[in-house]
């Protein structure tokens, strides 16, 4: 696709979700109107979430349905770059949809594609969701001049979702409180995508871990205590046995993340008998690509940016805004 610096159009999938929204915010905040035009892809351009982008400069809503090849072809016309955010689905739905977008992008002649995958579990060789690995491989082997896979760590913002509640004085996550976990800020994903699109040659053909912090939930609670001057406690929620009853897939993913001795024993048994080969021993993540994210936010830095510890900080309002995929 022949384009110039003044007409580069970037199609962002998942534009109404939290990750896609963070990426669009980063792109609109730093790139001039003369260098980039953002096409926000969504299945329903009339939805309340899509309406949030209607009055945003340089952002154009575009209909695109993962399961509708014609809509993908239409959305990709004249596009220079693609940011692919897929969602978890039943069976191999996510894999099928992600590969369909990559194939359509290749056919359309796009010049750059960046795929947002899952956290790395070990030495850059595995991610939480097995459906994402085939998409990663398809991206890196696609006939697209510049392509990159970004593997963000768990988001600090995860604590504002059902799997991890953040309330005044209490912090909870799926893993045991002393399990070491990799983390990053949702905003940093957007910054990394922005950096890649500005100069895709720097990281083309690579898989990049985005990690701002390696820390247990217990230590995060301690940081919050220090920042706010009030005691914070950490807990695992829901209990591991309950997670196992509800979802064996999620249970195995937690085992892959947790590093406490008690869970490690169970993990070794699972590794011997399970068919999920993507569950590997957790190791400290590699530093992110310096050209994409030279200074990722630490947890303490993220809290400071969000105003945690300031006298007028309101948890409930902030939780509501983040839950809607918007900045407070």
Number of C-alpha atoms within 10 A of each C-alpha: 14 11 13 11 9 12 16 21 25 25 29 25 26 21 26 27 19 17 21 25 26 22 26 25 19 20 24 18 11 11 14 12 14 11 13 23 23 23 24 27 26 23 19 16 19 12 11 10 18 19 14 12 19 15 9 11 11 18 22 17 21 24 16 25 18 20 15 12 15 12 15 21 15 15 23 26 15 18 25 25 28 25 25 22 18 23 13 12 12 6 9 12 15 20 21 16 19 24 20 19 25 24 15 18 26 19 14 20 19 26 21 25 30 26 25 21 26 21 26 29 24 19 14 15 11 20 22 22 18 17 21 24 18 13 24 24 12 17 26 21 11 19 17 21 15 24 27 25 24 24 22 25 26 21 21 21 20 19 18 20 13 13 13 20 19 19 14 15 14 14 23 24 23 23 28 25 24 17 18 22 23 24 25 25 27 23 20 23 27 20 23 25 24 23 19 23 26 15 14 23 14 17 20 18 19 14 21 24 24 28 30 27 21 16 17 21 24 21 16 19 21 15 16 23 16 14 17 15 10 12 14 19 18 21 20 18 19 15 13 17 9 11 17 14 9 10 11 11 13 16 18 21 20 22 25 25 28 23 22 15 10 10 18 16 12 12 23 15 10 16 18 9 9 12 9 13 10 19 24 22 18 19 16 14 22 14 14 21 18 13 14 25 23 11 12 23 21 18 21 16 14 19 18 13 10 14 16 18 17 12 8 8 12 14 14 11 11 17 21 14 14 16 17 15 17 18 16 12
